[in-house]
Each structure stands twice: as C-alpha cells, then as structure tokens.
C-alpha cells in the first residue's frame, strides 16, 4: 500500500487498542494462566479502503486484514499483538511508520490472531 500523509481528526481517534503479547498472567485465584498481557493502550482510527484498494488485495493474504491509524509511537513493534475495541486479538503484519513531523501517524496492518486464544 502506498505511503500516505493523511491527518486523522481527533474525533476519528475514538477507539482504544491494547498492545501487548502472549504470556502468563495471574487470574483472580492466583493461578498463572496463558493469555494476552497488555503493555500499553493507544487511541486509533479505523482506516477505510477504497474500492480500488479492495480489488487490489482480493485473493492475497491482505484480503481479510484490518488497517488502523495511530499517532506515531516508538513502542509499537513487530511481533506484537493488538486487542481492538471489537474484542478480537490481532497480530501486526506490517507497520508503515511515519515520523516526519510532530503530528505523524503510523498505519498498522493487522491480521486476526487465531493462535493461543
């Protein structure tokens, strides 16, 4: 996907994503169980693809992926998991980072994570 210099208005950054990894966490009974361990939370905007972009990804591995925009953050790296507002956990497949100005946005391509649910 081509690099874009879009700016996302604040009202579009209304969703919260939790970034983390799979690890052991302690449940209410004090037992360590494997699961999603969050490290930090960021606001994000959903990115809508155009019709031409949807046709371009048809039949590829990107067909069922989700793209979100976040403010540029050095802590976001691959491999990392993201839990979105819909409750699903996604793995980051691509980070299109942009830190050219003080208001920069990164585009994250996410794929539904089916391992370790």
Secondary structure, 3 states (H helix, E strand, C coil): CCCCCCCCCHHHCCEEEEEEEEEEEECCCCCEEEEEEEEEEEEEEECCCCHHHHHHHCCCCCCCCEEEEEECCCCCCCCCEEECCCCCEEEEEEEECCCCCCCCEEEEEEEECCCCC
